[in-house]
Amino acid sequence: MLGFNRNNLNKSHEGPWLLLDLVMLGLLFINLIWIIFDSLYSTEIVKQSLAYVSESLVTGYAPIHKNFLLIDLAFVAVFLTEFCLRWIVAVVKKTYLRWYFFPFIHFYDLIGCIPLGAARIFRFLRIFSILHRLHKYEIIDLRRTALFRFIAFYYDVFVEELSDRIVVKVLSDAQKDIAAGSPLVEDITQNVLASRLPVITRWTASVMSHIGESIEHNDHGESVRQHVSNSVGKAVTGNPQISSLKLVPVLGSTIERTLESAVTDIVTQSIVNLLKDMTPEKIDDFVKHGIGRFSSEDEALDDEVLAVVNECIELIKHHVSQQRWKSEFEEKTSPSADLIKQTDPHPPPKL
């Protein structure tokens, strides 16, 4: 059911344009049916059939057939007038960024006005243009029609099948490049990371400094200090030399607790100082002489990274190549879909 929303029509203030659209739809149908009839009239079979019904019908339409181009030009004049009127309104309302965009966007209207057989087919597009305009203002709802759902479903199928094959092809070519010895890891290191290394080191130094300040804070660093205290406590308890301090009369336990507290403070403050003293220059030096050398010289690691990339691409290809429209189609045609139809205002199309 197409439906018609009178409230949205009043809100859109498109009443006069709706009337014009209906008039244009009527003229389009008359013109297109007339074109089809005139084309069929040129065939001998249709002439004989019409003569069998009424000889006067054939002889009476003959002058119209000979001058049909003039009749079609009358329709073309109406269509061009309506086109120019909408163009002027679009310019006044500044619908498009430039005034001359309108004829390019609505090119099918201009081509359809050419009184030639091949160009007249574009007049069908004017019908869809009018319907789309009414749908845009929610005056009618094309989604409620079975034809719209049918076309939308197979359009999605076509787009999905086409895009999936393109993506799989691109990923397969990438895998071939990697298998042929593509220096992917080295390119990422030199072309991507190297140019951004100063920013990364400054960010890392800033983050480490903030972490050190948080640990040093009385409230925010409590969890870290508690963890260090527990770790030191376990280490002190498990150390036989320190455990022997308990054997000292009276002061043994006190010495052990004092030593544990002192070690905890020393370890915590060492971590804080390490984090706060990390400057971008130190991090950059560490990367160049440590991680950088390791990433560029260890071929085994490069091969492993490329293998991971290749497996990830393979998983992406497998996921992309799955035809999701088939599962959706099976869901729509399953027995449970009948229960959904009872509550769904827009049931799936019948295929």
Order of alpha helices (4+ residues) and beta strands (2+ residues): alpha-alpha-alpha-alpha-alpha-alpha-alpha-alpha-alpha-alpha-alpha-alpha-alpha-alpha-alpha-alpha-alpha-alpha-alpha
